[in-house]
Amino acid sequence: MNAVHKSLFAASRGRLGKSIGKMPVVKLTTNGRRSGQPRTVMLATPIQDGDSYILVASKGGDDRYPDWYRNLVAHPAIILEPLASGLGGPEPMVARTVSAEERSELWPRIVAAYKGYGSYQDKTDREIPIVVVEPPPSYTSNSGQADL
């Protein structure tokens, strides 16, 4: 599905694929946990709070974690690019899986943004991770460039 989404976005020169329903889409670039090579996926983000974005590692309710999630757990320094117009270019960010306390506060908001996440959780025995992506503590410029 991600390849189709990337193709649609590229073929439409960014006019299509900036959102899924009411959720904005971001490009997430991680380092491969084994290869070390950059890996880019497009993901919906159900919650945005200032410079922070929430990602849901649902993989459609599959029993396996998405590769992008496994990559960012191994290498939390990532690049995030919001695709909605006016939100800027690629930015260096840091990703972390939320605590149980944060999850209990965020999960109802996530399901309110997209009910499908609740169905995905029902399909799997694993707890679907929630990831917060935010600027690194020392990051102050808007260069759009960073080493992963």
N, C-alpha and C positions, 0 to 999 in steps of 0.2 A: 504494500500500500504506500509505503514511504517513497518508493521510486516513482509511482504514479503521481503522487503529490508534488514531488520535486519537478517532474516533467511538466505538469500542468502550470505550476508557478513560473517556470522558465519560459514555456511556450507562450504564455499570456503576458510576458514581461512584467510579472508581478501584480497583474490585475486580479487574477484568480488564485485562491489558495492562501490568502492572508488571514483567513479565519475558518474555523470549523463551527458552524452554528454561530453562537454568540461569543465563542472563545477565540481570542487572538492566537495566531501561530507564531512560533519562534523557530529559528534555525539554531540547533545545538551542535557544537563541535567539541568532541571529546578526543582524548588520545586513546587509541586501542590499548587495552590492558595487556595484551601479549605482543602486538606488533609495534606499539608506540606510534603508529601512523594516525593522522587526523581522520576522524570518522564524523560525518555530518548527518543529522536526521532533522526532520521537521516535526514539531510537536505542538499540540494545543496546550495552552496554559489557562487553566480555569480561574486562577486568581493572580492578580498583579497588584502589588502594593508599593508604589513609588518605584524605586530601582530594583525591587525584589520580584521574582517570579516563582510561582508554584508549578511544579511538574509532577505528574502522576505516572509511576512506573507500572502501568496496568497490563500492558501487552494483551489487551482485549480479554483479560481474565485467564490467560494461559498460566499453567503451573510453573513456567520458567520466567525468570527475570528478563526484561529486555536487555539486549547487549549494551545499549547506551547507558543504562543504569549501572551495569557491571563495570563499564569503562569509567564512569565518573566516581564510583566508589574507590576504584584503584587510583585514579588521577583526578582529584576534585577541582583542579584548575581547568576551566573550560572557557569557550568563547560562546556568547549568546548574541543572536541578532534578532530583534523584534522585526516582524515583517509588515506590520501596520505602518502606513505612511506617517512620517513625522516623528517616529520614535527613535531615530538614530540608527547608526550602523552597528557592526559587530563590536562587542565589548568584552574585555576579559572579566570573568566572573569566577566565583567559587561556589561549589555545590556541596550540599550536605543533606543527609537524610534526617528528617525531623524526629524529635523525641516522641515518646508515647503521649506525653502531655500535649505537645503541639499538635500531634495527629488527632487527638480527641476534639480539639478545637477546630481544626481545619477540615476534617473529613465531611461534616455536615455541609459546610460551605461549598466544598468541591462537588458533592452530589447535587446540591441545589443548582450549581452552574451547569452540570451535565449529569442527568440521572443514570446514564449508561455506566458510570463508574461504580455505582451501587450494584448493578447487575454483574459487572466484571468481578467485584469482590465476592459475590455469591457463587460464581463459577469456580473459584479456586480456593485451595486450602491455605495458600500463603497469604500473609498480610501484604497488601499492595503498598509498597513504599511511597511516601510523599517526599519530594525533594524541594528544598528552598535553594534558589539560585540568587546570589546577591553579589554586589561589587566587593572586591577584596578590601580589607580594612584600610590599606594604605593607598588605594586607587583614587586619584583625584582628577586625572585628565580624561579627555574624550577623544583619545587618539584613534580608537578603533583597531589598534594593533596590540598583540600580545603573543608571547611565546606560550604554547601549551605545554 
